[in-house]
Amino acid sequence: MTELRYVYAVCGALDAPLSADLTGVGGGAPRRIEHAGLTAVVSQVPADQFSESALRRNLENLDWLADTARAHQAVIAALTSVTSPLPLRLATVFRDDDGVRAMLEEQQERLRTSLARIEDRVEWGVKVFVEEQPAQAADDAGAGAGKRERVSAQSLGSGSGRDYLRRRRAERDGRDQVWRQAETFAQRLHDQLAQRSVETRVHPPQNPELAKSSGRNVLNGAYLVPRSESEAFVELVDATKDGGPGLRVELTGPWAAYSFSAPPEERDDEALPSAGDAS
């Protein structure tokens, strides 16, 4: 059976041996390919699953994709414990060892620059969520419910109708205030964390349905932090977790520098969302 080379990451000189128990994508054992002072960590995968045509099909298979992503991340995590790897995109595949060496040769300048930027640094993720308020949940229940409420209000006397509209206006004003407070808190937290970081990235807000997380995401930040400063960084996040009623802060990491693999000029960072973006 024809086998291809699946590349997880590129490192500098890798002195530490890979764990004999480490299993990569498709159950293959990761190994090293060295060239021009760079090390690619690879494993062999079957062509019938990882050829170009097979990948187009398999990347639509959510179970296959989840299994591959978990195995990919397991290898990256193992490398992160002993070095600062430059993670490659999921399902980066070459025909053979020579193809991997050619990649290292052709991209060595770019790879060396990126490795120097992330050396002895790890990525931390910080997210801020605004928990949905009961009034907001009622608003989101559907247009049909809103129409029924308006009909009900119209059926009331004029005094009761005015009271109803005042309540609705007060609810909207309250939600606007919550979003303004959340925006201010998220910006302040991001600024504080940026002072402890070498580089930062603001990713698009996380979709709560896909992430299976409650609340709306108002900050989805990634922070490149020296390993020696990581403890202080975590303490800073912990100290600011009590952002106020309805706000939740989540910290993840340490990770390999996924968000910082590309040079800054090639990234498409976003600004922090404003309260108006949430309406």
C-alpha positions in Angstrom: 0.0 0.0 0.0 1.3 3.4 -1.0 2.1 5.7 2.0 2.5 9.4 2.1 4.2 11.7 4.7 2.0 13.6 7.1 3.9 16.6 8.6 2.8 17.9 12.0 5.3 20.6 12.7 8.7 22.0 12.0 11.3 22.6 14.8 14.9 23.6 15.0 17.4 21.1 16.1 15.4 18.6 18.2 17.7 17.0 20.8 15.0 15.3 22.9 13.8 11.9 21.5 10.2 11.4 20.6 8.2 9.2 23.0 8.1 5.6 21.9 4.4 5.6 23.0 3.4 8.6 20.9 0.8 7.7 18.2 0.1 10.0 15.3 -2.6 10.3 12.6 -3.8 7.0 11.4 -1.9 5.2 14.2 1.5 5.8 12.7 4.5 6.5 14.9 5.9 10.0 14.5 9.6 10.4 13.4 12.0 13.1 12.4 13.3 14.2 9.0 16.2 16.6 9.3 17.5 19.0 6.7 19.3 22.4 6.7 19.3 22.5 10.4 15.5 22.1 10.6 13.5 19.1 11.8 10.1 18.1 10.4 8.1 15.7 12.5 6.2 13.3 10.3 4.4 10.0 10.2 3.4 7.7 7.3 -0.3 7.7 6.3 -2.1 5.7 3.7 -2.6 7.3 0.3 -6.1 6.0 0.0 -7.1 8.4 2.9 -4.7 11.3 2.4 -4.2 11.7 -1.4 -5.7 15.0 -2.7 -8.9 13.4 -3.9 -9.3 11.3 -0.7 -8.8 14.4 1.4 -11.5 16.3 -0.4 -13.9 13.5 0.5 -12.6 12.9 4.1 -12.6 16.5 5.2 -16.4 16.4 4.8 -16.6 13.5 7.2 -16.9 15.1 10.7 -15.9 11.9 12.5 -12.8 11.4 10.4 -11.9 15.0 10.8 -12.3 14.9 14.6 -10.1 11.8 14.9 -7.4 13.3 12.7 -7.5 16.6 14.5 -7.1 14.9 17.9 -4.2 12.8 16.7 -2.6 15.9 15.1 -3.0 17.9 18.3 -1.6 15.0 20.5 1.7 15.1 18.5 1.9 18.9 18.7 1.2 18.9 22.4 4.0 16.3 23.0 6.4 18.5 21.0 5.4 21.6 22.9 6.4 20.0 26.2 10.1 19.7 25.0 10.5 22.5 22.4 8.7 25.4 20.6 7.3 23.7 17.4 5.9 25.6 14.4 2.6 23.8 13.8 1.6 23.1 10.2 -1.9 23.1 8.9 -4.0 20.0 9.5 -3.5 17.4 6.8 -0.2 18.8 5.4 1.0 15.8 3.3 3.9 15.1 0.9 4.6 12.2 -1.4 7.8 11.0 0.3 10.8 12.0 2.5 12.4 13.9 -0.3 9.3 16.0 -0.7 9.5 17.0 2.9 13.2 17.8 2.5 12.4 19.9 -0.5 9.9 21.9 1.5 12.4 22.5 4.3 14.9 23.7 1.7 12.6 26.0 -0.2 11.0 27.5 2.9 13.9 27.5 5.2 14.3 31.3 5.5 10.6 31.8 6.3 10.6 28.8 8.7 13.7 30.1 10.6 12.1 33.5 11.0 8.9 32.0 12.4 10.8 29.7 14.7 12.9 32.5 16.0 9.7 34.5 16.7 8.1 31.8 18.8 11.2 30.4 20.5 10.6 29.6 24.2 7.1 31.0 23.9 3.6 29.5 24.2 0.2 30.5 23.2 -2.6 31.2 25.7 -6.2 31.7 24.8 -8.6 34.1 26.6 -12.3 34.4 25.9 -14.9 36.7 27.5 -18.5 35.8 27.3 -21.7 37.7 28.1 -24.2 35.4 29.6 -27.6 35.8 27.9 -30.1 37.8 30.0 -33.7 36.5 30.5 -35.1 39.4 28.6 -32.6 38.9 25.8 -33.5 35.2 25.6 -37.2 36.2 25.3 -36.3 38.5 22.4 -34.5 35.8 20.6 -37.3 33.3 21.0 -38.6 34.2 17.6 -40.4 36.7 15.5 -43.7 34.9 16.1 -43.5 35.4 19.9 -42.7 39.1 19.4 -45.8 39.5 17.2 -48.0 37.8 19.7 -46.7 40.2 22.4 -47.4 43.2 20.3 -50.9 42.0 19.6 -51.4 41.5 23.3 -50.1 45.0 24.1 -52.5 46.5 21.5 -55.4 44.7 23.1 -54.7 46.5 26.4 -55.8 49.9 27.3 -53.7 52.9 26.3 -52.3 53.3 29.8 -51.3 49.6 30.0 -49.9 49.8 26.4 -47.7 52.7 27.4 -46.5 50.8 30.5 -45.7 47.9 28.3 -43.6 50.0 25.8 -41.8 51.6 28.7 -40.8 48.2 30.1 -39.6 47.0 26.7 -37.6 50.2 26.3 -36.1 49.8 29.7 -35.2 46.2 28.9 -33.4 47.3 25.7 -31.6 50.0 27.5 -30.5 47.5 30.1 -29.1 45.2 27.5 -27.3 48.0 25.8 -25.7 48.9 29.1 -24.6 45.3 29.7 -23.0 45.2 26.2 -21.2 48.5 26.8 -19.8 47.2 30.1 -18.8 44.0 28.5 -17.0 45.8 25.7 -15.2 48.1 28.1 -14.2 45.1 30.3 -13.0 43.0 27.3 -10.9 45.9 25.9 -9.3 46.6 29.3 -8.5 42.9 29.9 -7.0 42.6 26.4 -4.9 45.7 27.0 -3.6 44.3 30.3 -2.8 40.9 28.8 -1.1 42.5 25.8 1.4 44.1 28.1 2.4 40.7 29.3 2.6 39.2 25.8 5.1 39.4 22.9 2.3 39.3 20.3 -1.5 39.2 20.4 -4.3 38.2 18.0 -8.0 38.8 18.2 -9.9 36.1 16.4 -13.5 36.3 15.2 -16.1 35.8 18.0 -16.8 32.2 18.7 -20.1 30.7 17.5 -21.9 29.6 20.7 -23.7 26.7 19.0 -20.5 25.3 17.4 -18.6 25.8 20.6 -21.4 24.4 22.7 -20.8 27.3 25.2 -23.4 29.5 26.7 -23.4 33.3 26.2 -22.1 35.5 23.5 -18.4 35.8 22.9 -17.0 39.4 23.1 -13.3 38.6 23.2 -11.6 35.7 21.5 -7.9 36.5 22.1 -4.7 34.6 21.6 -1.5 35.7 23.4 2.1 34.7 22.7 3.8 34.6 26.1 7.4 33.7 27.1 7.3 30.4 29.0 9.1 32.2 31.9 6.2 34.7 32.1 3.3 32.2 31.8 2.7 31.9 35.6 2.3 35.7 35.9 0.1 35.7 32.8 -2.3 33.1 34.3 -2.4 34.9 37.6 -3.4 38.1 35.8 -6.2 36.4 34.1 -7.4 34.8 37.4 -7.3 38.2 39.1 -9.6 39.7 36.5 -12.1 36.8 36.1 -14.7 38.5 38.2 -15.6 41.0 35.5 -19.1 41.7 36.8 -22.5 40.2 36.6 -23.2 38.2 33.5 -19.5 38.1 32.4 -17.4 35.0 32.1 -13.7 34.6 31.4 -12.2 31.4 30.0 -8.5 30.6 29.9 -7.0 27.8 27.7 -3.4 26.7 27.2 -0.6 26.6 27.1 -0.6 25.7 23.4 1.9 25.6 20.6 1.9 29.0 18.8 -0.9 28.0 16.3 -2.2 31.6 16.0 1.3 33.0 15.4 2.6 30.5 12.8 2.2 32.9 10.0 4.1 36.2 9.9 2.2 39.2 11.2 1.7 40.7 7.8 -0.1 37.6 6.6 -2.6 37.5 9.4 -6.2 38.8 9.2 -6.8 40.0 12.8 -10.1 41.5 13.8 -10.9 44.4 16.1 -12.8 43.7 19.4 -16.5 43.5 18.7 -18.6 46.5 19.7 -21.9 46.6 21.5 -23.6 47.4 18.2 -22.2 44.2 16.6 -24.1 42.1 19.1 -27.5 43.5 18.3 
